[in-house]
Amino acid sequence: MIEYTETVVRCTLGQEEREVMAAEAVDKIKKDINDEKTRRSNLTRADLEKAYLELENNNFDSGMRIKFAADLAESNEISYHYKLIIKDWEQNLNLYLENGFYKHDREGIVLLLGKLNENIDEKVKVYTAYLLAKVLSQLKHREFYLPFCNKACDILVSLLDINDDNLRCKVIIALGWIGSSNEIELLMHQMLCDEEAICRAWSASSLMQMMFHRVKMEELQEKTKLSFFEGISSEMDLYASGIMIEAAQTIFGKRWISSSAVESEEPAAIEKARKSAVRFYGSNQDC
């Protein structure tokens, strides 16, 4: 009995020791995270410029790039972060420094809106508006989300007639992320009337994206059914046709075609799906 009691005591002490060690480990992790956050928030522009030069001298080593991007995103040097993003865009460095810009929260959005009010290069303006929309889509939980979305949408709509097809696609994609009911008609128009097939395809995809952000599915179904019927019926480009069908089936909860068939531009699969979609819309004009 005494031996059993001693065993229980030893097990109890062992358990208590493990719990203490686990708690200490958690505390250390929390301290390390807080210390790193403090270090990054205290970084100066000079510190970041030095780190960037070192990164550049090492041919943008991936490990160094990841660490630098994290430091930059959690620093208070928002203007310098934006400057490096512009440099990345202009020189096609593919550093993807914009991915962490959302961590600047409201201050980052205010900076981007300020830049969009300046007289800047057309490409930079579109890319900045695109970045603004991307950041907002990552901050949907914040109280400033809706008013800033409305401001950003006004800017994007003003850029929708841009001549460059690639830039126009970016505007269309961004509208899918943050557009409201007010932008549905604009995207339907682009889906049906844009001269470039890839822009028509992205317009359909952006209409679908709205369902995951600011527009309710029921409203999207009601407002887009006739446009999808027209677009799917008349679209001549195989890829654009496939994207329209895929977007429509997501909005209306159907299963007409696989993503792989669309990406592979399989003529038979797309034509079969087109007939199914047209039959659905044709027999459900009042759905």
Phi and psi restraints in degrees (value plus and minus 20) as a CYANA .aco file:
   2 ILE   PHI     -84.5   -44.5
   2 ILE   PSI     -62.1   -22.1
   3 GLU   PHI     -82.7   -42.7
   3 GLU   PSI     -60.3   -20.3
   4 TYR   PHI     -84.0   -44.0
   4 TYR   PSI     -62.9   -22.9
   5 THR   PHI     -82.2   -42.2
   5 THR   PSI     -62.4   -22.4
   6 GLU   PHI     -83.2   -43.2
   6 GLU   PSI     -58.0   -18.0
   7 THR   PHI     -84.0   -44.0
   7 THR   PSI     -63.2   -23.2
   8 VAL   PHI     -82.2   -42.2
   8 VAL   PSI     -62.6   -22.6
   9 VAL   PHI     -82.4   -42.4
   9 VAL   PSI     -64.7   -24.7
  10 ARG   PHI     -82.7   -42.7
  10 ARG   PSI     -61.6   -21.6
  11 CYS   PHI     -83.9   -43.9
  11 CYS   PSI     -60.7   -20.7
  12 THR   PHI     -84.4   -44.4
  12 THR   PSI     -63.9   -23.9
  13 LEU   PHI     -83.9   -43.9
  13 LEU   PSI     -59.9   -19.9
  14 GLY   PHI     -82.6   -42.6
  14 GLY   PSI     -61.0   -21.0
  15 GLN   PHI     -84.5   -44.5
  15 GLN   PSI     -63.5   -23.5
  16 GLU   PHI     -82.3   -42.3
  16 GLU   PSI     -61.8   -21.8
  17 GLU   PHI     -82.1   -42.1
  17 GLU   PSI     -61.9   -21.9
  18 ARG   PHI     -83.8   -43.8
  18 ARG   PSI     -60.5   -20.5
  19 GLU   PHI     -85.2   -45.2
  19 GLU   PSI     -59.7   -19.7
  20 VAL   PHI     -84.4   -44.4
  20 VAL   PSI     -64.3   -24.3
  21 MET   PHI     -82.8   -42.8
  21 MET   PSI     -60.4   -20.4
  22 ALA   PHI     -84.8   -44.8
  22 ALA   PSI     -63.1   -23.1
  23 ALA   PHI     -83.9   -43.9
  23 ALA   PSI     -59.9   -19.9
  24 GLU   PHI     -85.2   -45.2
  24 GLU   PSI     -58.6   -18.6
  25 ALA   PHI     -83.9   -43.9
  25 ALA   PSI     -62.0   -22.0
  26 VAL   PHI     -83.6   -43.6
  26 VAL   PSI     -63.2   -23.2
  27 ASP   PHI     -81.2   -41.2
  27 ASP   PSI     -59.8   -19.8
  28 LYS   PHI     -85.9   -45.9
  28 LYS   PSI     -61.5   -21.5
  29 ILE   PHI     -81.8   -41.8
  29 ILE   PSI     -65.1   -25.1
  30 LYS   PHI     -81.0   -41.0
  30 LYS   PSI     -62.5   -22.5
  31 LYS   PHI     -84.3   -44.3
  31 LYS   PSI     -62.4   -22.4
  32 ASP   PHI     -82.4   -42.4
  32 ASP   PSI     -60.8   -20.8
  33 ILE   PHI     -84.7   -44.7
  33 ILE   PSI     -65.6   -25.6
  34 ASN   PHI     -84.7   -44.7
  34 ASN   PSI     -59.1   -19.1
  35 ASP   PHI     -83.8   -43.8
  35 ASP   PSI     -61.7   -21.7
  36 GLU   PHI     -87.5   -47.5
  36 GLU   PSI     -59.4   -19.4
  37 LYS   PHI     -83.2   -43.2
  37 LYS   PSI     -61.5   -21.5
  38 THR   PHI     -85.3   -45.3
  38 THR   PSI     -62.6   -22.6
  39 ARG   PHI     -79.3   -39.3
  39 ARG   PSI     -64.7   -24.7
  40 ARG   PHI     -87.8   -47.8
  40 ARG   PSI     -58.9   -18.9
  41 SER   PHI     -88.5   -48.5
  41 SER   PSI     -40.5    -0.5
  42 ASN   PHI    -112.9   -72.9
  42 ASN   PSI     -22.5    17.5
  43 LEU   PHI     -85.1   -45.1
  43 LEU   PSI     114.7   154.7
  44 THR   PHI    -116.0   -76.0
  44 THR   PSI     148.9   188.9
  45 ARG   PHI     -80.2   -40.2
  45 ARG   PSI     -58.7   -18.7
  46 ALA   PHI     -81.0   -41.0
  46 ALA   PSI     -61.2   -21.2
  47 ASP   PHI     -81.1   -41.1
  47 ASP   PSI     -64.9   -24.9
  48 LEU   PHI     -90.5   -50.5
  48 LEU   PSI     -57.5   -17.5
  49 GLU   PHI     -82.7   -42.7
  49 GLU   PSI     -60.4   -20.4
  50 LYS   PHI     -84.3   -44.3
  50 LYS   PSI     -63.6   -23.6
  51 ALA   PHI     -85.7   -45.7
  51 ALA   PSI     -58.4   -18.4
  52 TYR   PHI     -86.9   -46.9
  52 TYR   PSI     -60.7   -20.7
  53 LEU   PHI     -81.4   -41.4
  53 LEU   PSI     -61.2   -21.2
  54 GLU   PHI     -84.8   -44.8
  54 GLU   PSI     -60.1   -20.1
  55 LEU   PHI     -82.5   -42.5
  55 LEU   PSI     -64.4   -24.4
  56 GLU   PHI     -82.2   -42.2
  56 GLU   PSI     -62.3   -22.3
  57 ASN   PHI     -87.8   -47.8
  57 ASN   PSI     -39.4     0.6
  58 ASN   PHI    -123.8   -83.8
  58 ASN   PSI       5.9    45.9
  59 ASN   PHI      34.1    74.1
  59 ASN   PSI      17.8    57.8
  60 PHE   PHI      34.6    74.6
  60 PHE   PSI      29.6    69.6
  61 ASP   PHI     -68.6   -28.6
  61 ASP   PSI     114.6   154.6
  62 SER   PHI     -81.6   -41.6
  62 SER   PSI     -62.0   -22.0
  63 GLY   PHI     -83.3   -43.3
  63 GLY   PSI     -64.2   -24.2
  64 MET   PHI     -86.1   -46.1
  64 MET   PSI     -56.7   -16.7
  65 ARG   PHI     -84.2   -44.2
  65 ARG   PSI     -63.2   -23.2
  66 ILE   PHI     -82.1   -42.1
  66 ILE   PSI     -64.0   -24.0
  67 LYS   PHI     -85.6   -45.6
  67 LYS   PSI     -62.4   -22.4
  68 PHE   PHI     -84.8   -44.8
  68 PHE   PSI     -62.7   -22.7
  69 ALA   PHI     -80.6   -40.6
  69 ALA   PSI     -59.7   -19.7
  70 ALA   PHI     -87.2   -47.2
  70 ALA   PSI     -62.2   -22.2
  71 ASP   PHI     -81.5   -41.5
  71 ASP   PSI     -64.7   -24.7
  72 LEU   PHI     -83.9   -43.9
  72 LEU   PSI     -63.8   -23.8
  73 ALA   PHI     -86.3   -46.3
  73 ALA   PSI     -51.5   -11.5
  74 GLU   PHI    -122.8   -82.8
  74 GLU   PSI     -12.0    28.0
  75 SER   PHI    -104.2   -64.2
  75 SER   PSI     155.2   195.2
  76 ASN   PHI    -118.9   -78.9
  76 ASN   PSI     -12.2    27.8
  77 GLU   PHI    -110.5   -70.5
  77 GLU   PSI      49.5    89.5
  78 ILE   PHI     -86.2   -46.2
  78 ILE   PSI     -62.8   -22.8
  79 SER   PHI     -82.4   -42.4
  79 SER   PSI     -60.2   -20.2
  80 TYR   PHI     -88.1   -48.1
  80 TYR   PSI     -57.8   -17.8
  81 HIS   PHI     -78.7   -38.7
  81 HIS   PSI     -67.3   -27.3
  82 TYR   PHI     -83.4   -43.4
  82 TYR   PSI     -60.1   -20.1
  83 LYS   PHI     -79.6   -39.6
  83 LYS   PSI     -62.3   -22.3
  84 LEU   PHI     -90.7   -50.7
  84 LEU   PSI     -52.6   -12.6
  85 ILE   PHI     -83.4   -43.4
  85 ILE   PSI     -63.9   -23.9
  86 ILE   PHI     -80.0   -40.0
  86 ILE   PSI     -64.3   -24.3
  87 LYS   PHI     -80.7   -40.7
  87 LYS   PSI     -61.4   -21.4
  88 ASP   PHI     -80.9   -40.9
  88 ASP   PSI     -65.9   -25.9
  89 TRP   PHI     -82.5   -42.5
  89 TRP   PSI     -65.5   -25.5
  90 GLU   PHI     -89.9   -49.9
  90 GLU   PSI     -54.5   -14.5
  91 GLN   PHI    -121.5   -81.5
  91 GLN   PSI     -18.3    21.7
  92 ASN   PHI      31.8    71.8
  92 ASN   PSI      27.9    67.9
  93 LEU   PHI     -99.1   -59.1
  93 LEU   PSI     -40.5    -0.5
  94 ASN   PHI      36.5    76.5
  94 ASN   PSI      25.8    65.8
  95 LEU   PHI    -107.5   -67.5
  95 LEU   PSI     -36.6     3.4
  96 TYR   PHI      35.3    75.3
  96 TYR   PSI      20.0    60.0
  97 LEU   PHI     -88.8   -48.8
  97 LEU   PSI     -36.8     3.2
  98 GLU   PHI     -92.3   -52.3
  98 GLU   PSI     -36.6     3.4
  99 ASN   PHI     -82.0   -42.0
  99 ASN   PSI     -47.6    -7.6
 100 GLY   PHI    -121.1   -81.1
 100 GLY   PSI     -13.0    27.0
 101 PHE   PHI     -84.9   -44.9
 101 PHE   PSI     -46.9    -6.9
 102 TYR   PHI     -80.9   -40.9
 102 TYR   PSI     -41.8    -1.8
 103 LYS   PHI     -87.9   -47.9
 103 LYS   PSI     -34.4     5.6
 104 HIS   PHI     -98.6   -58.6
 104 HIS   PSI     -26.8    13.2
 105 ASP   PHI      37.1    77.1
 105 ASP   PSI    -160.4  -120.4
 106 ARG   PHI     -77.5   -37.5
 106 ARG   PSI     -60.8   -20.8
 107 GLU   PHI     -82.0   -42.0
 107 GLU   PSI     -56.9   -16.9
 108 GLY   PHI     -86.8   -46.8
 108 GLY   PSI     -61.2   -21.2
 109 ILE   PHI     -83.4   -43.4
 109 ILE   PSI     -63.9   -23.9
 110 VAL   PHI     -80.3   -40.3
 110 VAL   PSI     -61.3   -21.3
 111 LEU   PHI     -82.4   -42.4
 111 LEU   PSI     -64.9   -24.9
 112 LEU   PHI     -83.1   -43.1
 112 LEU   PSI     -62.1   -22.1
 113 LEU   PHI     -82.4   -42.4
 113 LEU   PSI     -58.4   -18.4
 114 GLY   PHI     -83.6   -43.6
 114 GLY   PSI     -62.5   -22.5
 115 LYS   PHI     -83.7   -43.7
 115 LYS   PSI     -56.3   -16.3
 116 LEU   PHI     -90.3   -50.3
 116 LEU   PSI     -38.2     1.8
 117 ASN   PHI    -105.4   -65.4
 117 ASN   PSI     -28.5    11.5
 118 GLU   PHI    -107.3   -67.3
 118 GLU   PSI     145.2   185.2
 119 ASN   PHI    -105.5   -65.5
 119 ASN   PSI      67.5   107.5
 120 ILE   PHI    -135.1   -95.1
 120 ILE   PSI     144.0   184.0
 121 ASP   PHI     -74.0   -34.0
 121 ASP   PSI     124.3   164.3
 122 GLU   PHI     -76.8   -36.8
 122 GLU   PSI     -66.3   -26.3
 123 LYS   PHI     -83.4   -43.4
 123 LYS   PSI     -64.6   -24.6
 124 VAL   PHI     -83.2   -43.2
 124 VAL   PSI     -58.0   -18.0
 125 LYS   PHI     -84.3   -44.3
 125 LYS   PSI     -65.7   -25.7
 126 VAL   PHI     -84.8   -44.8
 126 VAL   PSI     -64.3   -24.3
 127 TYR   PHI     -83.7   -43.7
 127 TYR   PSI     -56.6   -16.6
 128 THR   PHI     -88.6   -48.6
 128 THR   PSI     -61.9   -21.9
 129 ALA   PHI     -84.0   -44.0
 129 ALA   PSI     -58.6   -18.6
 130 TYR   PHI     -82.6   -42.6
 130 TYR   PSI     -64.9   -24.9
 131 LEU   PHI     -82.7   -42.7
 131 LEU   PSI     -61.9   -21.9
 132 LEU   PHI     -78.2   -38.2
 132 LEU   PSI     -65.5   -25.5
 133 ALA   PHI     -84.5   -44.5
 133 ALA   PSI     -60.1   -20.1
 134 LYS   PHI     -83.5   -43.5
 134 LYS   PSI     -64.5   -24.5
 135 VAL   PHI     -82.0   -42.0
 135 VAL   PSI     -65.5   -25.5
 136 LEU   PHI     -82.0   -42.0
 136 LEU   PSI     -57.8   -17.8
 137 SER   PHI     -85.9   -45.9
 137 SER   PSI     -40.1    -0.1
 138 GLN   PHI    -112.8   -72.8
 138 GLN   PSI     -24.9    15.1
 139 LEU   PHI    -144.1  -104.1
 139 LEU   PSI      16.9    56.9
 140 LYS   PHI     -83.8   -43.8
 140 LYS   PSI     -41.2    -1.2
 141 HIS   PHI    -101.7   -61.7
 141 HIS   PSI     -28.4    11.6
 142 ARG   PHI    -106.4   -66.4
 142 ARG   PSI     130.8   170.8
 143 GLU   PHI     -88.2   -48.2
 143 GLU   PSI     -40.9    -0.9
 144 PHE   PHI    -109.8   -69.8
 144 PHE   PSI     -19.6    20.4
 145 TYR   PHI     -75.2   -35.2
 145 TYR   PSI     -75.4   -35.4
 146 LEU   PHI     -84.6   -44.6
 146 LEU   PSI     -69.8   -29.8
 147 PRO   PHI     -82.4   -42.4
 147 PRO   PSI     -56.9   -16.9
 148 PHE   PHI     -91.5   -51.5
 148 PHE   PSI     -54.1   -14.1
 149 CYS   PHI     -80.3   -40.3
 149 CYS   PSI     -63.2   -23.2
 150 ASN   PHI     -82.4   -42.4
 150 ASN   PSI     -61.6   -21.6
 151 LYS   PHI     -84.4   -44.4
 151 LYS   PSI     -63.5   -23.5
 152 ALA   PHI     -85.3   -45.3
 152 ALA   PSI     -58.4   -18.4
 153 CYS   PHI     -82.5   -42.5
 153 CYS   PSI     -59.7   -19.7
 154 ASP   PHI     -79.2   -39.2
 154 ASP   PSI     -60.2   -20.2
 155 ILE   PHI     -87.8   -47.8
 155 ILE   PSI     -65.4   -25.4
 156 LEU   PHI     -82.6   -42.6
 156 LEU   PSI     -62.3   -22.3
 157 VAL   PHI     -81.2   -41.2
 157 VAL   PSI     -57.6   -17.6
 158 SER   PHI     -87.5   -47.5
 158 SER   PSI     -37.8     2.2
 159 LEU   PHI    -120.6   -80.6
 159 LEU   PSI     -20.6    19.4
 160 LEU   PHI     -87.1   -47.1
 160 LEU   PSI     -43.5    -3.5
 161 ASP   PHI    -112.8   -72.8
 161 ASP   PSI      -6.6    33.4
 162 ILE   PHI     -81.3   -41.3
 162 ILE   PSI     122.2   162.2
 163 ASN   PHI     -94.7   -54.7
 163 ASN   PSI     -55.1   -15.1
 164 ASP   PHI     -87.4   -47.4
 164 ASP   PSI     102.4   142.4
 165 ASP   PHI     -82.6   -42.6
 165 ASP   PSI     -62.6   -22.6
 166 ASN   PHI     -85.2   -45.2
 166 ASN   PSI     -60.7   -20.7
 167 LEU   PHI     -88.8   -48.8
 167 LEU   PSI     -58.8   -18.8
 168 ARG   PHI     -83.5   -43.5
 168 ARG   PSI     -56.7   -16.7
 169 CYS   PHI     -80.8   -40.8
 169 CYS   PSI     -61.0   -21.0
 170 LYS   PHI     -83.2   -43.2
 170 LYS   PSI     -60.3   -20.3
 171 VAL   PHI     -82.5   -42.5
 171 VAL   PSI     -63.9   -23.9
 172 ILE   PHI     -83.0   -43.0
 172 ILE   PSI     -64.7   -24.7
 173 ILE   PHI     -81.0   -41.0
 173 ILE   PSI     -64.9   -24.9
 174 ALA   PHI     -81.8   -41.8
 174 ALA   PSI     -57.5   -17.5
 175 LEU   PHI     -84.4   -44.4
 175 LEU   PSI     -51.8   -11.8
 176 GLY   PHI     -85.2   -45.2
 176 GLY   PSI     -52.1   -12.1
 177 TRP   PHI     -94.7   -54.7
 177 TRP   PSI     -60.5   -20.5
 178 ILE   PHI    -145.2  -105.2
 178 ILE   PSI     -18.9    21.1
 179 GLY   PHI     -87.6   -47.6
 179 GLY   PSI     132.2   172.2
 180 SER   PHI    -129.1   -89.1
 180 SER   PSI    -189.5  -149.5
 181 SER   PHI     -76.0   -36.0
 181 SER   PSI     -50.3   -10.3
 182 ASN   PHI     -84.6   -44.6
 182 ASN   PSI     -44.5    -4.5
 183 GLU   PHI    -117.5   -77.5
 183 GLU   PSI     -22.0    18.0
 184 ILE   PHI     -80.5   -40.5
 184 ILE   PSI     -68.2   -28.2
 185 GLU   PHI     -81.9   -41.9
 185 GLU   PSI     -58.1   -18.1
 186 LEU   PHI     -82.7   -42.7
 186 LEU   PSI     -63.7   -23.7
 187 LEU   PHI     -90.2   -50.2
 187 LEU   PSI     -54.7   -14.7
 188 MET   PHI     -82.8   -42.8
 188 MET   PSI     -60.9   -20.9
 189 HIS   PHI     -81.8   -41.8
 189 HIS   PSI     -64.3   -24.3
 190 GLN   PHI     -84.8   -44.8
 190 GLN   PSI     -57.0   -17.0
 191 MET   PHI     -83.6   -43.6
 191 MET   PSI     -55.6   -15.6
 192 LEU   PHI    -112.4   -72.4
 192 LEU   PSI     -49.1    -9.1
 193 CYS   PHI    -139.4   -99.4
 193 CYS   PSI     -32.5     7.5
 194 ASP   PHI     -81.0   -41.0
 194 ASP   PSI     118.4   158.4
 195 GLU   PHI     -92.1   -52.1
 195 GLU   PSI     -41.8    -1.8
 196 GLU   PHI    -119.7   -79.7
 196 GLU   PSI     107.4   147.4
 197 ALA   PHI     -80.0   -40.0
 197 ALA   PSI     -60.7   -20.7
 198 ILE   PHI     -85.4   -45.4
 198 ILE   PSI     -51.5   -11.5
 199 CYS   PHI     -91.5   -51.5
 199 CYS   PSI     -56.0   -16.0
 200 ARG   PHI     -85.1   -45.1
 200 ARG   PSI     -60.1   -20.1
 201 ALA   PHI     -84.1   -44.1
 201 ALA   PSI     -66.2   -26.2
 202 TRP   PHI     -86.8   -46.8
 202 TRP   PSI     -50.3   -10.3
 203 SER   PHI     -84.2   -44.2
 203 SER   PSI     -62.2   -22.2
 204 ALA   PHI     -83.6   -43.6
 204 ALA   PSI     -64.4   -24.4
 205 SER   PHI     -82.9   -42.9
 205 SER   PSI     -57.9   -17.9
 206 SER   PHI     -88.9   -48.9
 206 SER   PSI     -54.8   -14.8
 207 LEU   PHI     -79.9   -39.9
 207 LEU   PSI     -61.2   -21.2
 208 MET   PHI     -84.8   -44.8
 208 MET   PSI     -62.0   -22.0
 209 GLN   PHI     -79.8   -39.8
 209 GLN   PSI     -52.8   -12.8
 210 MET   PHI     -75.1   -35.1
 210 MET   PSI     -52.0   -12.0
 211 MET   PHI     -83.7   -43.7
 211 MET   PSI     -45.5    -5.5
 212 PHE   PHI    -115.3   -75.3
 212 PHE   PSI     -16.5    23.5
 213 HIS   PHI    -148.6  -108.6
 213 HIS   PSI    -108.8   -68.8
 214 ARG   PHI    -129.3   -89.3
 214 ARG   PSI     -27.0    13.0
 215 VAL   PHI    -136.1   -96.1
 215 VAL   PSI     113.7   153.7
 216 LYS   PHI     -92.8   -52.8
 216 LYS   PSI     125.9   165.9
 217 MET   PHI     -77.3   -37.3
 217 MET   PSI     -62.7   -22.7
 218 GLU   PHI     -82.5   -42.5
 218 GLU   PSI     -60.4   -20.4
 219 GLU   PHI     -87.3   -47.3
 219 GLU   PSI     -60.6   -20.6
 220 LEU   PHI     -84.0   -44.0
 220 LEU   PSI     -61.3   -21.3
 221 GLN   PHI     -80.9   -40.9
 221 GLN   PSI     -66.6   -26.6
 222 GLU   PHI     -83.8   -43.8
 222 GLU   PSI     -62.0   -22.0
 223 LYS   PHI    -103.9   -63.9
 223 LYS   PSI     -41.5    -1.5
 224 THR   PHI    -126.0   -86.0
 224 THR   PSI     -28.9    11.1
 225 LYS   PHI     -78.4   -38.4
 225 LYS   PSI     -62.7   -22.7
 226 LEU   PHI     -90.1   -50.1
 226 LEU   PSI     -57.1   -17.1
 227 SER   PHI     -88.1   -48.1
 227 SER   PSI     -60.6   -20.6
 228 PHE   PHI     -86.4   -46.4
 228 PHE   PSI     -57.9   -17.9
 229 PHE   PHI     -79.4   -39.4
 229 PHE   PSI     -66.6   -26.6
 230 GLU   PHI     -87.3   -47.3
 230 GLU   PSI     -65.5   -25.5
 231 GLY   PHI     -85.1   -45.1
 231 GLY   PSI     -68.1   -28.1
 232 ILE   PHI     -85.7   -45.7
 232 ILE   PSI     -54.8   -14.8
 233 SER   PHI     -88.2   -48.2
 233 SER   PSI     -55.7   -15.7
 234 SER   PHI    -129.1   -89.1
 234 SER   PSI     -34.6     5.4
 235 GLU   PHI     -82.2   -42.2
 235 GLU   PSI     108.1   148.1
 236 MET   PHI    -116.7   -76.7
 236 MET   PSI     -45.1    -5.1
 237 ASP   PHI     -97.1   -57.1
 237 ASP   PSI     108.9   148.9
 238 LEU   PHI     -82.8   -42.8
 238 LEU   PSI     -66.9   -26.9
 239 TYR   PHI     -87.1   -47.1
 239 TYR   PSI     -66.0   -26.0
 240 ALA   PHI     -80.5   -40.5
 240 ALA   PSI     -59.6   -19.6
 241 SER   PHI     -81.7   -41.7
 241 SER   PSI     -64.9   -24.9
 242 GLY   PHI     -81.8   -41.8
 242 GLY   PSI     -62.2   -22.2
 243 ILE   PHI     -85.4   -45.4
 243 ILE   PSI     -61.4   -21.4
 244 MET   PHI     -79.9   -39.9
 244 MET   PSI     -64.7   -24.7
 245 ILE   PHI     -84.3   -44.3
 245 ILE   PSI     -63.3   -23.3
 246 GLU   PHI     -84.4   -44.4
 246 GLU   PSI     -61.5   -21.5
 247 ALA   PHI     -84.6   -44.6
 247 ALA   PSI     -65.0   -25.0
 248 ALA   PHI     -83.0   -43.0
 248 ALA   PSI     -61.0   -21.0
 249 GLN   PHI     -87.4   -47.4
 249 GLN   PSI     -49.6    -9.6
 250 THR   PHI     -90.7   -50.7
 250 THR   PSI     -64.4   -24.4
 251 ILE   PHI     -84.5   -44.5
 251 ILE   PSI     -59.3   -19.3
 252 PHE   PHI    -120.5   -80.5
 252 PHE   PSI     -13.1    26.9
 253 GLY   PHI      46.6    86.6
 253 GLY   PSI      19.2    59.2
 254 LYS   PHI    -131.5   -91.5
 254 LYS   PSI     155.2   195.2
 255 ARG   PHI    -159.5  -119.5
 255 ARG   PSI      66.1   106.1
 256 TRP   PHI    -122.3   -82.3
 256 TRP   PSI     -47.1    -7.1
 257 ILE   PHI    -174.8  -134.8
 257 ILE   PSI     132.9   172.9
 258 SER   PHI    -111.6   -71.6
 258 SER   PSI     135.1   175.1
 259 SER   PHI     -82.7   -42.7
 259 SER   PSI     -56.0   -16.0
 260 SER   PHI     -85.2   -45.2
 260 SER   PSI     -56.7   -16.7
 261 ALA   PHI     -86.8   -46.8
 261 ALA   PSI     -56.4   -16.4
 262 VAL   PHI     -87.5   -47.5
 262 VAL   PSI     -68.9   -28.9
 263 GLU   PHI     -83.6   -43.6
 263 GLU   PSI     -54.7   -14.7
 264 SER   PHI    -103.2   -63.2
 264 SER   PSI     -26.4    13.6
 265 GLU   PHI      33.1    73.1
 265 GLU   PSI      33.2    73.2
 266 GLU   PHI     -98.0   -58.0
 266 GLU   PSI      90.5   130.5
 267 PRO   PHI     -77.4   -37.4
 267 PRO   PSI     -65.1   -25.1
 268 ALA   PHI     -85.5   -45.5
 268 ALA   PSI     -63.1   -23.1
 269 ALA   PHI     -87.1   -47.1
 269 ALA   PSI     -60.5   -20.5
 270 ILE   PHI     -88.1   -48.1
 270 ILE   PSI     -61.2   -21.2
 271 GLU   PHI     -86.7   -46.7
 271 GLU   PSI     -59.7   -19.7
 272 LYS   PHI     -83.7   -43.7
 272 LYS   PSI     -62.7   -22.7
 273 ALA   PHI     -86.6   -46.6
 273 ALA   PSI     -57.8   -17.8
 274 ARG   PHI     -78.9   -38.9
 274 ARG   PSI     -66.2   -26.2
 275 LYS   PHI     -81.9   -41.9
 275 LYS   PSI     -59.7   -19.7
 276 SER   PHI     -85.9   -45.9
 276 SER   PSI     -62.8   -22.8
 277 ALA   PHI     -86.4   -46.4
 277 ALA   PSI     -63.9   -23.9
 278 VAL   PHI     -84.0   -44.0
 278 VAL   PSI     -59.7   -19.7
 279 ARG   PHI     -83.6   -43.6
 279 ARG   PSI     -60.9   -20.9
 280 PHE   PHI     -82.8   -42.8
 280 PHE   PSI     -70.5   -30.5
 281 TYR   PHI     -88.7   -48.7
 281 TYR   PSI     -56.4   -16.4
 282 GLY   PHI     -85.5   -45.5
 282 GLY   PSI     -51.9   -11.9
 283 SER   PHI    -115.9   -75.9
 283 SER   PSI     -20.9    19.1
 284 ASN   PHI    -150.9  -110.9
 284 ASN   PSI      25.8    65.8
 285 GLN   PHI     -80.5   -40.5
 285 GLN   PSI     -43.8    -3.8
 286 ASP   PHI    -126.1   -86.1
 286 ASP   PSI      -4.3    35.7
